[in-house]
Amino acid sequence: MRHRIYSELLRLSRAEADEGEAKITPPPTHAELAARVSTHREAVSRELKSLERAGLIERRRGAIVLLKPTELYTRIEKAFPSV
């Protein structure tokens, strides 16, 4: 579930010029994101809070900013290495 959320955040985001960040605007609700990755809203809330504490995302007015999108890619690759 965790990696499906990472993938969906990356898919929805748009890269910011010169900043190395990506932005999702307007941000989906937790319920919308949960429906996209086939999980519960509560699981999405917990994972987003965990990413926020880790310094990987930041919630701003009208946007979710992926501060380190490459770290999310790395986490996905570690969980599902290519054969």
PyMOL CGO cylinders between C-alpha atoms (Angstrom):
from pymol import cmd
from pymol.cgo import CYLINDER

trace = [
    CYLINDER, 0.00, 0.00, 0.00, 2.77, 2.39, 0.94, 0.3, 1, 1, 1, 1, 1, 1,
    CYLINDER, 2.77, 2.39, 0.94, 4.47, 2.13, -2.45, 0.3, 1, 1, 1, 1, 1, 1,
    CYLINDER, 4.47, 2.13, -2.45, 1.20, 2.53, -4.33, 0.3, 1, 1, 1, 1, 1, 1,
    CYLINDER, 1.20, 2.53, -4.33, 0.75, 5.85, -2.53, 0.3, 1, 1, 1, 1, 1, 1,
    CYLINDER, 0.75, 5.85, -2.53, 4.31, 6.90, -3.45, 0.3, 1, 1, 1, 1, 1, 1,
    CYLINDER, 4.31, 6.90, -3.45, 3.67, 5.99, -7.08, 0.3, 1, 1, 1, 1, 1, 1,
    CYLINDER, 3.67, 5.99, -7.08, 0.39, 7.87, -7.20, 0.3, 1, 1, 1, 1, 1, 1,
    CYLINDER, 0.39, 7.87, -7.20, 1.94, 10.99, -5.64, 0.3, 1, 1, 1, 1, 1, 1,
    CYLINDER, 1.94, 10.99, -5.64, 4.71, 10.90, -8.24, 0.3, 1, 1, 1, 1, 1, 1,
    CYLINDER, 4.71, 10.90, -8.24, 2.23, 10.33, -11.05, 0.3, 1, 1, 1, 1, 1, 1,
    CYLINDER, 2.23, 10.33, -11.05, 0.07, 13.29, -10.01, 0.3, 1, 1, 1, 1, 1, 1,
    CYLINDER, 0.07, 13.29, -10.01, 2.98, 15.67, -9.46, 0.3, 1, 1, 1, 1, 1, 1,
    CYLINDER, 2.98, 15.67, -9.46, 4.52, 18.22, -11.79, 0.3, 1, 1, 1, 1, 1, 1,
    CYLINDER, 4.52, 18.22, -11.79, 8.20, 19.15, -11.52, 0.3, 1, 1, 1, 1, 1, 1,
    CYLINDER, 8.20, 19.15, -11.52, 9.07, 22.62, -10.31, 0.3, 1, 1, 1, 1, 1, 1,
    CYLINDER, 9.07, 22.62, -10.31, 11.69, 24.45, -12.37, 0.3, 1, 1, 1, 1, 1, 1,
    CYLINDER, 11.69, 24.45, -12.37, 15.13, 24.72, -10.74, 0.3, 1, 1, 1, 1, 1, 1,
    CYLINDER, 15.13, 24.72, -10.74, 14.00, 23.52, -7.32, 0.3, 1, 1, 1, 1, 1, 1,
    CYLINDER, 14.00, 23.52, -7.32, 14.25, 19.73, -7.53, 0.3, 1, 1, 1, 1, 1, 1,
    CYLINDER, 14.25, 19.73, -7.53, 10.75, 19.58, -6.10, 0.3, 1, 1, 1, 1, 1, 1,
    CYLINDER, 10.75, 19.58, -6.10, 7.45, 18.46, -7.54, 0.3, 1, 1, 1, 1, 1, 1,
    CYLINDER, 7.45, 18.46, -7.54, 4.01, 19.87, -6.79, 0.3, 1, 1, 1, 1, 1, 1,
    CYLINDER, 4.01, 19.87, -6.79, 0.51, 18.44, -6.80, 0.3, 1, 1, 1, 1, 1, 1,
    CYLINDER, 0.51, 18.44, -6.80, -2.01, 21.20, -7.22, 0.3, 1, 1, 1, 1, 1, 1,
    CYLINDER, -2.01, 21.20, -7.22, -4.84, 21.09, -6.43, 0.3, 1, 1, 1, 1, 1, 1,
    CYLINDER, -4.84, 21.09, -6.43, -4.16, 18.32, -3.93, 0.3, 1, 1, 1, 1, 1, 1,
    CYLINDER, -4.16, 18.32, -3.93, -6.52, 15.35, -3.90, 0.3, 1, 1, 1, 1, 1, 1,
    CYLINDER, -6.52, 15.35, -3.90, -8.41, 14.62, -0.70, 0.3, 1, 1, 1, 1, 1, 1,
    CYLINDER, -8.41, 14.62, -0.70, -7.24, 11.64, 1.33, 0.3, 1, 1, 1, 1, 1, 1,
    CYLINDER, -7.24, 11.64, 1.33, -10.40, 9.80, 0.28, 0.3, 1, 1, 1, 1, 1, 1,
    CYLINDER, -10.40, 9.80, 0.28, -9.70, 10.45, -3.42, 0.3, 1, 1, 1, 1, 1, 1,
    CYLINDER, -9.70, 10.45, -3.42, -6.12, 9.28, -3.06, 0.3, 1, 1, 1, 1, 1, 1,
    CYLINDER, -6.12, 9.28, -3.06, -7.28, 6.19, -1.17, 0.3, 1, 1, 1, 1, 1, 1,
    CYLINDER, -7.28, 6.19, -1.17, -9.74, 5.33, -3.93, 0.3, 1, 1, 1, 1, 1, 1,
    CYLINDER, -9.74, 5.33, -3.93, -6.98, 5.66, -6.55, 0.3, 1, 1, 1, 1, 1, 1,
    CYLINDER, -6.98, 5.66, -6.55, -4.71, 3.17, -4.76, 0.3, 1, 1, 1, 1, 1, 1,
    CYLINDER, -4.71, 3.17, -4.76, -7.42, 0.85, -3.40, 0.3, 1, 1, 1, 1, 1, 1,
    CYLINDER, -7.42, 0.85, -3.40, -6.95, 1.45, 0.30, 0.3, 1, 1, 1, 1, 1, 1,
    CYLINDER, -6.95, 1.45, 0.30, -8.60, 3.28, 3.19, 0.3, 1, 1, 1, 1, 1, 1,
    CYLINDER, -8.60, 3.28, 3.19, -8.48, 7.00, 3.86, 0.3, 1, 1, 1, 1, 1, 1,
    CYLINDER, -8.48, 7.00, 3.86, -6.93, 6.37, 7.27, 0.3, 1, 1, 1, 1, 1, 1,
    CYLINDER, -6.93, 6.37, 7.27, -3.99, 4.51, 5.71, 0.3, 1, 1, 1, 1, 1, 1,
    CYLINDER, -3.99, 4.51, 5.71, -3.37, 7.42, 3.34, 0.3, 1, 1, 1, 1, 1, 1,
    CYLINDER, -3.37, 7.42, 3.34, -3.50, 9.90, 6.24, 0.3, 1, 1, 1, 1, 1, 1,
    CYLINDER, -3.50, 9.90, 6.24, -0.97, 7.87, 8.24, 0.3, 1, 1, 1, 1, 1, 1,
    CYLINDER, -0.97, 7.87, 8.24, 1.40, 7.52, 5.29, 0.3, 1, 1, 1, 1, 1, 1,
    CYLINDER, 1.40, 7.52, 5.29, 1.24, 11.19, 4.33, 0.3, 1, 1, 1, 1, 1, 1,
    CYLINDER, 1.24, 11.19, 4.33, 1.95, 12.16, 7.94, 0.3, 1, 1, 1, 1, 1, 1,
    CYLINDER, 1.95, 12.16, 7.94, 4.90, 9.76, 7.96, 0.3, 1, 1, 1, 1, 1, 1,
    CYLINDER, 4.90, 9.76, 7.96, 6.27, 11.29, 4.75, 0.3, 1, 1, 1, 1, 1, 1,
    CYLINDER, 6.27, 11.29, 4.75, 5.82, 14.76, 6.24, 0.3, 1, 1, 1, 1, 1, 1,
    CYLINDER, 5.82, 14.76, 6.24, 7.77, 13.80, 9.39, 0.3, 1, 1, 1, 1, 1, 1,
    CYLINDER, 7.77, 13.80, 9.39, 10.53, 12.31, 7.21, 0.3, 1, 1, 1, 1, 1, 1,
    CYLINDER, 10.53, 12.31, 7.21, 10.84, 15.63, 5.35, 0.3, 1, 1, 1, 1, 1, 1,
    CYLINDER, 10.84, 15.63, 5.35, 9.83, 14.15, 1.99, 0.3, 1, 1, 1, 1, 1, 1,
    CYLINDER, 9.83, 14.15, 1.99, 6.60, 16.08, 1.49, 0.3, 1, 1, 1, 1, 1, 1,
    CYLINDER, 6.60, 16.08, 1.49, 5.13, 19.32, 2.71, 0.3, 1, 1, 1, 1, 1, 1,
    CYLINDER, 5.13, 19.32, 2.71, 1.50, 20.38, 2.72, 0.3, 1, 1, 1, 1, 1, 1,
    CYLINDER, 1.50, 20.38, 2.72, 1.01, 23.95, 1.64, 0.3, 1, 1, 1, 1, 1, 1,
    CYLINDER, 1.01, 23.95, 1.64, -2.13, 25.91, 1.00, 0.3, 1, 1, 1, 1, 1, 1,
    CYLINDER, -2.13, 25.91, 1.00, -3.55, 24.49, -2.23, 0.3, 1, 1, 1, 1, 1, 1,
    CYLINDER, -3.55, 24.49, -2.23, -0.73, 22.01, -2.86, 0.3, 1, 1, 1, 1, 1, 1,
    CYLINDER, -0.73, 22.01, -2.86, 1.24, 19.00, -1.74, 0.3, 1, 1, 1, 1, 1, 1,
    CYLINDER, 1.24, 19.00, -1.74, 4.93, 19.55, -2.44, 0.3, 1, 1, 1, 1, 1, 1,
    CYLINDER, 4.93, 19.55, -2.44, 7.22, 16.56, -2.93, 0.3, 1, 1, 1, 1, 1, 1,
    CYLINDER, 7.22, 16.56, -2.93, 10.45, 17.94, -1.47, 0.3, 1, 1, 1, 1, 1, 1,
    CYLINDER, 10.45, 17.94, -1.47, 12.53, 14.90, -2.48, 0.3, 1, 1, 1, 1, 1, 1,
    CYLINDER, 12.53, 14.90, -2.48, 10.80, 13.08, -5.34, 0.3, 1, 1, 1, 1, 1, 1,
    CYLINDER, 10.80, 13.08, -5.34, 13.95, 11.10, -6.10, 0.3, 1, 1, 1, 1, 1, 1,
    CYLINDER, 13.95, 11.10, -6.10, 13.80, 9.58, -2.61, 0.3, 1, 1, 1, 1, 1, 1,
    CYLINDER, 13.80, 9.58, -2.61, 10.28, 8.32, -3.33, 0.3, 1, 1, 1, 1, 1, 1,
    CYLINDER, 10.28, 8.32, -3.33, 11.54, 6.75, -6.59, 0.3, 1, 1, 1, 1, 1, 1,
    CYLINDER, 11.54, 6.75, -6.59, 14.40, 5.14, -4.64, 0.3, 1, 1, 1, 1, 1, 1,
    CYLINDER, 14.40, 5.14, -4.64, 12.03, 3.67, -2.06, 0.3, 1, 1, 1, 1, 1, 1,
    CYLINDER, 12.03, 3.67, -2.06, 9.89, 2.16, -4.81, 0.3, 1, 1, 1, 1, 1, 1,
    CYLINDER, 9.89, 2.16, -4.81, 12.93, 0.70, -6.58, 0.3, 1, 1, 1, 1, 1, 1,
    CYLINDER, 12.93, 0.70, -6.58, 14.23, -0.85, -3.36, 0.3, 1, 1, 1, 1, 1, 1,
    CYLINDER, 14.23, -0.85, -3.36, 10.87, -2.50, -2.71, 0.3, 1, 1, 1, 1, 1, 1,
    CYLINDER, 10.87, -2.50, -2.71, 10.52, -3.79, -6.28, 0.3, 1, 1, 1, 1, 1, 1,
    CYLINDER, 10.52, -3.79, -6.28, 14.00, -4.35, -7.78, 0.3, 1, 1, 1, 1, 1, 1,
    CYLINDER, 14.00, -4.35, -7.78, 14.15, -5.08, -11.49, 0.3, 1, 1, 1, 1, 1, 1,
    CYLINDER, 14.15, -5.08, -11.49, 14.82, -8.67, -12.42, 0.3, 1, 1, 1, 1, 1, 1,
]
cmd.load_cgo(trace, "trace")
